[in-house]
Amino acid sequence: MKRVNILWLLLNSLFLIVFNLLFFMLGDAGAAKTSVWISYGFIHIAYFVLLATPYLIRRGSADYMYRRPPYMVTTTWFLVELVTGVTLILIAPETTKTTIIIQVILAAIFLAWLLILLIANEHTADSVERREAELQYVKESSAKLQSLLQQITDRPTAKKVERVYDLIYSSPSRSNANIHSLEQEIISEIEQLENVVGQNDTEQIISIADKIYQLADERNRLLKLGNK
């Protein structure tokens, strides 16, 4: 185990150690009522949910956008539960009914809030991933074509590739399922173009550049029709 993981484990265990030490030293655990143990358990549940928060958040390039709200909910729940739980432990109700009602309602409120946020985060994450996938075609294709332009010394040939670059660079970044196969074909042709540029085969470069231009133009045309 890495040193930093051990340090985090010790930090996360600090509350449990201090709380349980105070609970068992200041109170008579052996004679504690059932209502006390119920509050004791709910305090620990709220704390464990707080510790588990990182595992509830979907990983992604933009997870910083939706990391804070769940932490806010679990932290608030833990603090409210700590105050409520300690208060009920000190009061130690004779019956468990009041304690169970308070604790269950409190837990239900915060869990519902947390689940709503997690569902919203899933939708956000899906949107971000879809947007990144849509940008990939334009960004990566343009970057590869720009790099190839710097390698082509023949001016007329470079003009052909530059024409393709201008078309793809100015293409809409949005996409849909109907044009995914075209985009993949364009990317495949650009890879083929990389090979012939390396061989300095101007005839093949022009031929592939023309084909890519036709495919890219068809992709944009289908995208425009799909949005009407």
Secondary structure, 3 states (H helix, E strand, C coil): CCHHHHHHHHHHHHHHHHHHHHHHHHCCHHHCCHHHHHHHHHHHHHHHHHHHHHHHCCCCCCHHHCCHHHHHHHHHHHHHHHHHHHHHHHHCCCCHHHHHHHHHHHHHHHHHHHHHHHHHHHHHHHHHHHHHHHHHHHHHHHHHHHHHHCCCCCHHHHHHHHHHHHHHHCCCCCCCHHHHHHHHHHHHHHHHHHHHHHHCCHHHHHHHHHHHHHHHHHHHHHHHHHCC
